[in-house]
Each structure stands twice: as structure tokens, then as C-alpha cells.
């Protein structure tokens, strides 16, 4: 993270409430220096667009879907589909622990 986003937002307990995660999970994000992409839209929503997903997770291929109810003028963020070549590159550059952390709480 460029700055300590988690502290800027009020600390791990506040971010845990925003994202529906446990405080220790958010503390781990801070230690890793990255918020998982699946949590970024919740932070954007709770900050009323003050923190955009593009700023929270700059390496993620974000697109916007028009949504007048979403606080960002571009609309609701979604992770853009990628080609298989791009997917292989993303997978090659993702550690197993980062991938597991990004999917924490996601039902199989």
C-alpha cells in the first residue's frame, strides 16, 4: 500500500467491519502491504468513493459498470475478464499465500 491505508481508515477493527472480515485478517493484510481485490469494493463503498479500488489494488484489472447508486462516478467496480495468457501471467506472479488470502471467506 502506498500509505498505511488501514490506519488511515481508522485501524484494523474499522476495516474489518467494512469488509466483513476478522481483525487478525486485516492485520495480516497490513503486514503484507496489500488489501485483497475482493475487499476493495467494500472499502470504496464504505468510504463513499474517497478510496477507489484502482488506488487500493492498482495491479488488478478493474472495469466499471454504470450504477447511479454507487458512490464512484464511473459506477460499480468489477474485475475485468482476462485472456488465458494474462491469467497465466497473473497466476505466475501470485504467491500461494496471497491467493489464499484473497479468497478468504469465499465459499467454494
Phi and psi in degrees as a GROMACS rama.xvg file:
@    title "Ramachandran Plot"
@    xaxis  label "Phi"
@    yaxis  label "Psi"
@TYPE xy
-60.9002  -43.5939  UNK-2
-123.152  177.63  UNK-3
-82.0506  81.0723  UNK-4
-52.0897  -43.9409  UNK-5
-62.624  -44.4938  UNK-6
-67.998  -39.311  UNK-7
-59.1294  -31.2713  UNK-8
-86.3806  -2.35036  UNK-9
118.327  0.902142  UNK-10
105.581  171.527  UNK-11
-57.9105  -37.816  UNK-12
-65.3502  -40.1986  UNK-13
-66.204  -46.1053  UNK-14
-66.5867  -35.4706  UNK-15
-61.4408  -42.4931  UNK-16
-65.5912  -40.0181  UNK-17
-60.2306  -39.6595  UNK-18
-103.444  -5.6587  UNK-19
72.923  22.3407  UNK-20
-105.959  169.94  UNK-21
-81.9531  152.644  UNK-22
-57.221  -44.923  UNK-23
-59.2241  -32.499  UNK-24
-64.2885  -45.1447  UNK-25
-66.0306  -37.3096  UNK-26
-61.7963  -39.4169  UNK-27
-63.7174  -40.0061  UNK-28
-58.0494  -43.3875  UNK-29
-63.463  -41.9769  UNK-30
-63.8718  -38.4934  UNK-31
-73.4524  -23.8095  UNK-32
81.2475  21.6405  UNK-33
-152.269  136.849  UNK-34
-92.352  134.502  UNK-35
-64.9908  144.223  UNK-36
-55.0694  -31.8564  UNK-37
-67.4361  -20.631  UNK-38
-92.0795  -21.0833  UNK-39
-58.6673  -43.5868  UNK-40
-61.3796  -34.2114  UNK-41
-65.9687  -38.7509  UNK-42
-66.7777  -43.7421  UNK-43
-57.9132  -44.6542  UNK-44
-62.894  -48.0433  UNK-45
-69.5675  -23.7012  UNK-46
-94.3523  8.31557  UNK-47
55.8841  37.4868  UNK-48
85.244  -1.55014  UNK-49
-63.0374  -34.15  UNK-50
-113.902  111.281  UNK-51
-86.2648  154.978  UNK-52
-60.8181  -33.4662  UNK-53
-63.6481  -33.1494  UNK-54
-80.0456  -36.0858  UNK-55
-71.1705  -43.6191  UNK-56
-130.629  74.9261  UNK-57
-64.7788  -21.2734  UNK-58
-86.5442  -0.899346  UNK-59
-91.2526  136.476  UNK-60
-78.3709  83.0799  UNK-61
-81.5659  146.072  UNK-62
-130.407  166.089  UNK-63
-120.463  138.752  UNK-64
-109.337  127.963  UNK-65
-53.1928  129.297  UNK-66
-158.053  102.954  UNK-67
-62.996  -21.9043  UNK-68
-84.7252  -7.2803  UNK-69
-87.9898  142.867  UNK-70
-69.4613  -19.4726  UNK-71
-84.8786  135.387  UNK-72
-62.0753  -22.5057  UNK-73
-81.115  -11.5261  UNK-74
106.285  -167.418  UNK-75
-74.8911  134.649  UNK-76
-80.7788  142.157  UNK-77
-136.614  152.031  UNK-78
-81.0576  124.903  UNK-79
-68.3925  143.061  UNK-80
-64.3846  148.535  UNK-81
-123.569  158.056  UNK-82
-72.2143  164.83  UNK-83
-61.9765  -34.2263  UNK-84
-65.8381  -42.8571  UNK-85
-64.8472  -39.4497  UNK-86
-61.8358  -44.0597  UNK-87
-60.9231  -40.6333  UNK-88
-65.413  -43.6475  UNK-89
-61.4191  -43.3012  UNK-90
-64.7552  -42.0729  UNK-91
-63.3603  -28.7044  UNK-92
-97.3862  7.56118  UNK-93
-112.349  128.39  UNK-94
-78.1783  156.995  UNK-95
-59.5449  -42.2354  UNK-96
-66.1467  -37.2512  UNK-97
-67.576  -39.1198  UNK-98
-65.8778  -41.5612  UNK-99
-64.9195  -41.3659  UNK-100
-65.8705  -36.7588  UNK-101
-67.4348  -26.0324  UNK-102
-102.895  6.56663  UNK-103
-56.7082  131.837  UNK-104
84.0258  -2.58589  UNK-105
-89.3124  124.626  UNK-106
-68.8378  142.189  UNK-107
